[in-house]
């Protein structure tokens, strides 16, 4: 329903005509990328934090009675949908008729809502879904929580339910006779918290343990209200991934009206699939945290890895009673404990005590200059927010300031009414807070429709103007048609902020857009802000061709883009660069020399062994010959930049053809521009370096695996080398370009079984397929009477094993368009250089697993190739 292309102009009643932008927004500065298109929505958000940006670059928006999932770069493209339908209330007892008018039951007795809306949404980290993507938790105004996965194998726009959390909670409470609402009991009595299959076929609602109506007990009004409050959820929030040698998990925290938070442990699958329903997703109920004495209205998680041997996890909670608490969790117990005891969460600090102003939103981040400090932003129902700096190592908490950013003066009576019923009184509360650039920048929004930008300097916030340029097109909206703003989210690269706004329907033409449009998503570039980013070796940026432009803005853009790229040196950070690539592509149209200069400076600043004082041409020449000491992650970044920015005008097949021509002519290609040839040569050198690492690691693993007789090739979670015969042939074909070290390693491998597998056959005609290229194979075909081959099939080769791919669903890379049916080993992505000594291989093989399905040449998450009419993540 929310997937139609809409091109209605927005109507301005005062002028009696369709207006696209206000005058102040007609001209966008040429020193910033072109504005991203506004996305129109068919539903209207109702609660704070209505928008969330996933780690695989999908936006989810809570719009009325459904959730809309879309890609930020395709405002009129395909969308995913999660529909919310009314659910029968849980049956847990009867009360006497006279008790219905008691104070504790009146809100329940009078509640009437036949069309529930979405109240809270939260994305899981990457790796929890069966395809290694993200799950989405959804909480409705009825208090029900469900978790959904993308339909990666179902070929539909509606997302697939994985587990009904509220139903599982009800089963647990029934099992414990509602006595387990404090410290949870052992849950092994029943199967309700055991492994839950991810639905290939959705599991129909079944509560077999619910007794017949005449068997339900008669309970007091207080008991009924207490049980209802425990089952009525308000907010959901996923934790970051927690790792140990036993498992990888993420915790889903569900806050409710009782003041308690239920915790659910979701396990990452042992292996991933793009053929749905074959591998179950495991989820277990952990227990309750007695967080507050009133409704839990907002929850945030934050992990610290200052000491790799002792990582820490924080949980920050806010309540309708105005209190905010910071909890320190026991990292290892949260991963493997079967029960929650009193020591799993320790209250570090109640930063705000109980008061009359409810807490609406929270936002936390690790301080960019000190990895043991947390920046905490607290949004309130009064329109103000507070900033706190928390040193976790010393447990020192300092309030940096309070800001009446969205405060409107109301009389005491209205305030009292609001505090009595937090969610039902129209009030200008803070509805969104989002940190950017490692805590240097904060964005706030409110029901007053204001979006405000703040820079943190010297322990206080300074407001800076929000640049909201609009395109002159039919999809853009003027500011005066918006009624409120109900959430803000920052892109993975920190260069874009997305805000969701509700329309004032009285200002829309009721014949046209007023019939269907309810809200819109606005995108704001923030890469030009001066946020005092300090690079390790700051350098001036090229501005010769930029006469008359804002040199300062371009310098800020250059520093911020380099800072964003450098954040991806962290191996646990997923490679999602779409906002960076969109900015660079837009700059490239009008300022190509600026973009090239910026990227060369990034290489010279970030790659080991490179110097910033070299001319650009010499730096590019050095790249092709000095990659053996560059970490694999940096090579992945370089490959993505080459393909998506510097060679964006060429498709993957053209790049492969020209790269082969450049290699054969030793760097010269008469049919292409010299600049394009230069970047293709760099891309070819980088990918060849990664291929040599993969081949070398495979041969070393083959040698080492002989000393492990107990290991089996089909053991779940472990990685074993395959395709050694094809790799040997690749070395022979590239004998002049392959390093001597790799040749020596390959010559020592005498596995005869691998050599026998060199003969491959076509899956279509059974003809033999000789090895001629690591990218594809051509079968010999059938020979006709004239002696020629009538039909030769072109077959894709696996990007990992170089073997011919079978005709099954394959992993697909949206960057280089390679496919794979084997997965690369995890140590390949963590290599700091080309090193294949025995100690490195032995240590690596102890953790050599096929972890997430990542492209060995781009480092991004592989996925199943989807048809164009379905939404799918685009990380680059």
N, C-alpha and C positions, 0 to 999 in steps of 0.2 A: 504494500500500500504506500510505503514511503520511498518508492523507487522510481517515480516518474521524473522526467526532465521538465523543469519549470523555468519558463523564461518570461514570467509576467513582470512588467515594470511596476515599481511601487508608487502608489498614488499619493500625491500631496494635495490635500483638500484646500489648503489656503490659497494655492496658486491655480487650482483647477486643472492641473496637467500632471502627466507622469514625469517624475523627476528621478534622476539616477543618483546624483551625488550633490552634496552641498558645495557652494562655491569654494569654500576653504579646502575642499578635498579634491578639486578638479585636477590640479597639477601635482604629480608626485615628483619628489626630488630624484634627479638622475643619479645621485650618489647613493641610492638605495635600490634594492631589487624591486621589480614591479610587484604591485600588491597581488596577493592571492585572492581568488574569487570567493565571494560570500557563498555559503551553503545554505539553501533554504530547507526548512523542516516542516513537516505536516503535523507535528504535535508540539505541545508547549511544556517545558519543564515546570515542575512545581516545587522542588526542594533544592537546597544548596548543593554545591559540588555535583552539578548535573552533567558534567562533561569530564571524560577521562581519556588519556592518551596512552596506548599500550606500548610495550617494549618492541613490538613488531610493526609499529607504525599504523595502527588503526585507531580511529576515534569512536568512542561510544558516547551516546547522548541519551539521557533519560527524558523521553518525550512522551508525556501523558501516559497512556496505558500500553506503551511499547518502548523498546530500546532500539535506537537506530545506530547501526555500525557502518562506518564509511571510511574512505580513504581521503586524507586532507588534500591531496593533489587532484582529486576528481570530484568536484562539487556536484556534478550532474551525472556521475557514473553509477555503477551498481552499488547496492546497499544490502546489508544484512539486517534482519529483523528478529527481535524477540518479543513475542506477544504476551501480554499479561491478561489472564482470565481470572474471574472470581473463583475462589476455592472455598469449599465447604469448611466451616470452622471445625476445629478438633473437638471431639467429645471426651471430656474427662470428668464429668459429674453433673449433678443437678443441684439447684438451690431451691429453697422454699419460695413460694410466690411473694410472700411478705418481704423477703430479703432483696427483691429487685429494686426497691426504692432506697436501699441503703447507700450511703455516700460512695463507698468503694465500687459499687456496681453500676451506678448511674451512667458513667461514660460508656460502659459496655452495653447497657440496656438501650441507650439512646442512639448508639452508633448505627448508621445506615449508609452503606457505600456499595452500590451494585456495580461500580466500575472502578476498581482500584487502579492507582497510578504507581509509577516507579518512584521509589523514595531514595534509594541509594544504589550506586554501582561501583564496582572495583575490579580492575584487571589483575590477574595473577602474574607473577614473573614468567619469563620464557622457560619452557621445559616441563611444564606441568600437564599440558595437553598431550594427547597421544601422538600428535604430529610435531611435538616439541614447540608448539605455539603457546598462546595464552588462553586461559579460561576467564570467563566473565561471571562474577557473582552479582546477583540482582536481588534487591530487597524491595518489597512492595508496601504500599500504605496499609495493607491488611496485616503486615508483620511477617509475611512469608519470605523465605530465602531459598533461591535455587541457583545452581551453578550450570553454566552452559559452555559448550565447546563450538569452535567453528565447523561448518559443514564441509570439511575438506574432502570428504569422499561421498557425500550424500547428494551433491548437485542440486541444492535448493538454496533459497535465500534465507530461510528461517533457521536459526541456530538450534543446536541439539542439546536437550537437557541431559546433564551428566548425573546429577544427584539433587534430590530435594532435601536440603539441609533441615528445614523445619520439620519435615516428616520424620527424619532420623532422630531429631531431638525429642520429638513427641514419643517415639518408640522407646528411647532411653528413659525418659521420665516415667513412662508407664511401667517399664521394667523395674525401676527403683521405687515405684509407687509415689512418685513426686517427692521422695526424700533425698534425692541426690543433687539438690540444687545448691549445695555448698561445696564441700570436697567430694568429687565424684567417686562413685564406687567402682569396683572392678567390672568392666563391661564385657567380660568374656562369657557371662552367663547366656548372652544371646548373640545372634549374628548381626545385630543392627549396626554395629560399628566395624564389622569386618569388611573385607574388600568388597567394593561396590563396582560392578561392571560398568564401564563406559558404554553408553547405549548405542549399539548399532541399530537395535530396535528399541524405541523408547519404552521404558518400564512403566507399565500402567500402575496407577495408584492402588496400593493394596495395604490395608491396615488390618490384617487378619486377627491381630491381637486385641482390636477394639471390641469390647463386649457389646452385646445387644443393649438397646436403650433401657430395657427393664432391669439390666444387670448393673447399670452405672450407679455409683454410690451417691448418696445425698450428702453434700458438703456445705460448709458454712459459706457465707458471703465473702469473708476474708480469704478463705482457702481458694474460692473460685477466682477472686481478683488476683491472688498471688500466682496461681497457675497460669492464668491468662497473661499476666505480665511477663512471666518467664518465656512464654511461647511467642510473645509479640516482639518482633525484631524491628530495629530502627535503622541501623547503619552496618555496613560491611566493609572490611578492609583486609587485603592480603599482605602478608609479610614478605620480605625479600627471601630468596632461596637460602636455606640453611643446609650446610654440607658437613658430613663426616665420612669415615671410611665405610659406614654401614648403609647410609641412605642419603638421598637428597630430597628435602621436603619444603613445602611452603605452608604456613599456617593461615587459615582464614579466621579472622576475629569477627564475631557477630554480636553487636551491642543491642540490648533490649530495654524495654520499659522497666524491668525489675532493677536496673542498675548493674546487672551482671553481664559479663561477656563470655559467651561460649566460644571455645577454641576447637578448630577442626584441622587435623593434620592431613594434607594432601601429598602423596608420594609421587615423585617423578617416576615415569615408567622405566622398567629395566631396559627396554629398547623401544624405539619409536617406529611408527608405521604410517603409511598413507593409504592403507587398506583397512578401513574402520572396523571396529568391533572385535579385533582379534586379540588385543591385549587389554586386560582389565586395568582400570585406574583404581588405585587403593586410596581410601580415605577413612580416617578414624576419628572418633570423637575423643578429644583430649580431656576436657573438663571445663569448669567454670572459674572465672576470676571475679571475686567480689570487688568491683571497681568503684561504684558510687551508690548513693542512696536514692538516686533519682534516675531519670532516663539517660541512657548513654547516647549522646547526639553526634559524636564524631570520634574517630579513631585514626591514628597514624602509627606506622612502624618505621624503624630506622636501624640499620645494622652498622657496626663498627668493626673494622679489621685491622686495627693498629698493630695488634699482635696476632700473627697468623695462627699461633698455637692456642690462643685464647680469644676467639672472636666474641663479640657481645651483640645483643639484640635489645632494642628499646621499644616499649609500647607506650604511646602517649594517648590519654583518653580525656574527653571533655563531656560535660553533663549539662542537662537543663537546669541544674541547681547552681550553675555558674562555676563549678570547681573544675580544675585541670590537674591531672596527676601524671607523673612520669614513672614508669615501671621498668626495672631491669630484669630481663628474663635469663634463666639458666639455659644457655645455648644448647648444650649437649642433652639436657633433660627434655627440652622441647622437641628434639629430634627422635629420641628413642624411648622416653618414659611411657609406661602404660597408664599411669595415673598422674594427675596434677596434685602435688602436695603443697604445703604452705611455703616451700622454699623455691618454687619454680619462678615466681615473680616477687621481686622485692620492691617496695615503694621507695623510690629514691627521693621524691620531692612532690609535695602538693603545691605547685607553683601559684595556683590561685585557689583560695578557699571558697567555701560556699557563700554565695551572695545572690542578689536578686537579678543579676544579668546573666541569661543563659549563654552557653558557648555554642556557636553555630558551625565553625570550621576550624581545622588545624592544618598546619603545613610545617614539615620538619626537613632539615637537610644537614649534611655534614659540612662544617665550616671549611672552606677551601684552603685556608692557611694553617689550619690545625686539625688533623684528622681525629683528634680525641674530643672535639667540641661539637656541640649540636646547636643549630639555630632553630628556634621554635617561634612560629607566628601563630597567634591565637585570635581568631575572629569571633566577635560577640554579637548578640542580638540587638545591642544598642547602636550598632553602626561603627563601633571603634574596634581597634585591634592592638594587641601588645606584642612586643618582641622580647625574647629571652635568649640569653647565651648560656649554655650549660656545658660545663667541663665534666665529662663523665669520669675521667681518671681521678680527679680530686673531689667530685660530687659537689662542685661549686656552681650555684645558679645565680645569675645576675640579670635583672630586668633592665633592658636597654632603653625602653620607652613605651609610652602609650600614645596612640594616634587616633584622634577623632576624625578619621578619614571620610566616613560615610554617616556621620551623626546628624540626625534631624531632631530638633527639640519638640518633644511631645509632652502633653500634660501627664501628670502622675496617674490619672485614671486610665489612660490608654496604656501606659507602661504596665500598670498592675494587671490589666486584662491580658496583655501579651504574656506576662510571666506566668499567669495562671494556665494558659493553654498555648504552649510555645509554637505549635505548628498551625494553629487555626486563625491567628490574628495577623492581619496585613501589617507588616512592619519592615522598616528599611534595615534589615540585618545584613551583616557581611556574609556574602554567599560564596566567596571563592578567594583563596590565597595560594599563590604559586611562587616558589623560589626559582631563580635562574642563575646561571653562571656561578655555581658553587656557593650560593648565599650572598653574592654581591648585589643581586637585584631581586626585588619582590614586587609581585603584581597583586593588586586587591580589586575586588569588585563587589557590588552590592545590589540590592533591589532598587536603588535609586538610579540604576543603569550607568553608573560611573565606573570606569576602569581607570585605575590610577597606578602609576609606575613609581617605584622608589629605589634609590641607590643607597646601599649601606656604606657609610664612610665614617670613620672615627667613632664607631659604636653608636651611631644614630642614623636615622633614615632621612634622606633628602629627596623630595619629590622632583621628578623630571617629567617633561611633557610626554604624553602618549601619542605617538605618530600612528594615525589610523588612515592611511591612504586608501582610496577606493578606485576601482576601475570604472571607466565610463562604459558600463554595459548593463544589460537588463537584469543582471543578477545582484547588483549592488543596492544597498539600502541607505537612505539618508538617516542620520541619527535621530531625527524627530519622530520616526515611526516606531522606535523601540520604547518598550515600557519598563523593562527591568533586565538585569544581567544575573544569571544564576550559576555561574561557574567559570573557572579559568584553568587551563592546562598548558604546560610548557612542552614543546617538542623534544624528542630525544637529544637533538644536537644543540638545544638551548637557543636557537635563533628565531623561533616563532612562538607566540602565545596565542592560543585559541580561546575565544570567549563565546558563550552562548547567550543570546538575547531573545526575550519574548517580545512579540509585536503588540503594540496598542491597536487592537482590532478596530477601534473607532477611527483610526487614521488610515485604514486601508479601504480601498474600493471594494464594497461588498459584492459587486457583480463579478469581480475578477479574483485578485489574490486574497481578499477577505474570506472567500469561501474555503480555501484550502491551507493558506499559510498561517502558521502559528509562531514560528521562531526561526532564528537564523544563527549560523556560526560565523563569527568574524575572525580573521587571521591578521596578526600584527607582527611585522618584522621588528625584532629588537636587537639585531646584530650590530646596529650602528651606535648603540649606547656606549658612552665612555664609562666603563665600570672598573677602571684601575686594574686591568689585567696585566700582570708582570710576567713576560716571557723570560725564559732562562737567558736568552741572548737576543735582546730586542734589536730590531733593525728597521731602518726607514723603508717605506713601501713606495713602489714606483708610481709617480704621479705626473710624468712628463706630458702625457696625452690628456690630462685632466684639467686643463686650464679653464678657469671659471667655475669649477666644481668645488664642493666642500672637501678640501683635502683632509681636514680633521675627521670627517665622517668616514671617509674611505680608509684612513689609518685605523679607526676604531673597528671597521668591518674586518680589515685584515688581521688585526690582533685577535678579535673574537673568533674568527673562523679557525685560525691556527690553534687557539686555546681549545676550541671544540674538538678539532681533530686530535689534539694531544690527549684529550680525555679518553680516547679509544685505545690508548696504549695499555690501559687496564684490561687484562685478558678476560675478566668476568663481565665486562660491559659488552652487550650485544652490539654488533655493527649495524646501526640504523642511521644512515647519513642523508636521508632524503632532503631535509631542510637545508643542509650544507650544499648539496648538489644543486638544488633549485636556485639558491642564491648565486652560486658560482656561474651557473648557466646563464642567468639573467645578466650578470656583469659581463660575461663573455660576449654577448651580443654587441654591446656598445664599447666595451673596454677590454678587448682580448689580451693586450699586452699587460694590463693590470692583473688579470687572472693568472696568466702564466708566471709573472713575477712573484705573485703571492704564493703560488704552489711551489716554485723553486725555492723560495725562502723557507717554506715549511719543510721541504726536504733537507735543506742545509741546516736548519735548526734542530730537527727531530731525528734525523738518521745518524747513527754512530759513524764517526770517521769522516763526516763531511764538514766543510768549512764555509762560514758565512761570507768571507771576504773574496770568494771566487766569483768571476763573472758568470752570468746565467748560462752561457753556452758551455763553459767548462764544467759547471755543475751538472748539466744534463749529460755531458760525455762521461763524467765520473760515475753517474748512476748505473749505466749499463755494465760497467766493469768492476763495481765495488759493492755487490749485493750479497756476497757470501757471509758477511758479518752483520747483516741487517736482520732483526727479528721477523719471524713469519707474520706477526700481526701488522707490522709496518709495511711489509710487502703486499698484504691484502688491501690495506688502505690505498697504497699506490696503484694497485690494479683497478680498484673501483674508481679512483679519480681519473685514471687514464681512459677507461671505457665510458664512464658516464658524463665526463666533462670535456676532456681534451679531444676525445674521439667520438663525441656524442652523435655526430652526423653519420657515422658508419654503424651498420648493424653487425651482429656477432659473426656472421658468415664472411662479410667483407673484411673484417679485422683478421680473421683466420687466414683468408687467402692472401692478403697483403703482407701479413706477418711472415708467411712462408716464402713469399717473393723477396722480402727484405733479407731474410736469413740466407736465401740462396745467392743473392747478389751482394752479400756482405755489407748491408746497410744502405744500399742504393735502390731506389724504386722510381723509375722515370715517370710512371703513370700517376703519381701522387705528389701533392705539395710537400716541399721539404720539411715544413713544420710538422705535418701529419706523420710523415715517415719517421721523424725523430721520436715522436711519442709512441708510435707503433713499435719501434725498436726497443724502447724502454719497457713497454708492456711485455714484449716477447722475452726480454732478458729476465724480467721479474717472474713471469710464469714458468720459464725454463728452470730458474733457481728453485722454485717451489716444487716442480716436478722431480728434480733431482733429489730434493730432500725426501719426498714421498717414496721414490724408488729406492734410495739408499736406506731409509728406515725399514722398508719392506724386506730387503735382503738381509739386513742386520737382524731383524726379528726372526727371519727364517732360520738363521744360524742359532740364535739364542733359544728358540722354541724347542730345538732338539734336546736341550738339557732339561726340559720340563715334561717328562713322560706322562704326568698325570693330567696335563691340560688337553682339552678336546676342542676342535675347531668350532663346535656348535655351543660352547658354553656361553650362557647369556651374559651380556655386559662386557665380554672380553673381545679383544681384536686379534685377528690372525692374518698374516699376509696371504693375498691371493693374486693371481695374475702375474706370477714371477716369469713365466715364459714370455708373455707379451712385453714385460719390462726389459727382459734380456734382448729382445728384438729391437726395442726402442733404442737401447744403448748402442746396438750395432749400427742402426740407421743414423744415429747422431754421434758417431765416434769422434768426429773432429771437434765437437762442441762440449762433450761431456768431460768433466774433470777426471783426472787420473785416479783420484781416491775412490770415486764411485766405480770405475772400471775394475779396480782391484777388489773391492768388496763383492762385486757381482761374479768375478771369476772364481771366488772361493766357495760359492754356493754350488753344491753338486746334488741338488735334489732332483732325482730322475723323474719323479712323479710330476713335478711342475713342468719339466720339459715336454712330457708327453701331452700336456694340455695345450700345446702351442697350436694344434690343428683345430680350427673352429669352423662351424658350419652355419649356413644361413637358416634363419628360422622360418623363411618363406619357401625356399626351394631346395634346401638341404645341400646346396653347393658349398664348396670350401670358401673360406674368407681369409685371404692372406693379410698379414700385418703390414700396412703401408703408412698408416698415420695413427697417432694416439687419439684423434678426435672421432674418426669414423672408419668404417670398413666397407669395401665393395666386394660383393661375392663374385665368384667366377661365372655364375650364371649357367644356362644351358646352351650348348653349342648346336647351332643349326647345321643343315646340310652344306651350306656354303662355307662353314668353318668359322663363322663369327658368333659372338655371344649375343643372343637375342635379347636377353633381359638380365641386367645386373642390378641387384638391390643395394641401396645405400643404407648401411646400418650404423646406428650410433654406438660409440664405445663408452664404457663407464669412465667417468672422470677420475676415479680412484684406482681401479684395477686394470684399466685399458682393455678389458675383455668386452666382447660384443654383448650389448644389452639384450636381455630377453624381452619378449612382448608382454610385459606386465607393467602396472603403474610404476613410474620411475620418479626418483627425486629430481627436481629441476631447479636450476639456479637462474633467477630472474636477471642477474647481472651479466654473466658470460654465456648464458643459454646452454650450458653443459648439462648432461644428465648423468645419473649414477644409480646403480642398484646395490653397491657396496658403500660402506661409510668409512671415512678416513679416521685414523687413530687420533685420540685426543692430544698426545704429545707433539704431533706435527704442528698444531696451532700454537704451541708454547715454546717452540725452538727459538733460541736467541741467535743462532747462527747455523752454518752447515757443519755440524760436528757429528761424527759417527763412531767415536771411540767406544770401546766395549763397556766402559763404566756408564757412559751416558745411555746406551741402549739397554743395559741391564736394569738401570734405575727406571727408565722410561717404560719398559715393558711391564714392570710391576703395576703400572697404572694405565697401560695402553688399552683403553676401552673405546668402543664406538659410542661416544657420548652423544652430544647433540648432532643432528644431521647438518653439518656445515660444509660449504663448498671449499675444497682444498686450495682453490685459486683466488677466491674472493672473500672467504671467511664469513659470508653471510649465511643465514639460515636457509637451507633447502626446503622446498615445499612441493606439493603436487601441483602440476600445471592445471590451472582452472580456466574454464571458458570465460570469454569476455563479459558475459552477462552476470557473473558472480563476483562478489567482492573478495579480494585476496590481498594479503599484506604486500607492500612494496617498500622494503627497507632502504633501497637505493634509487 
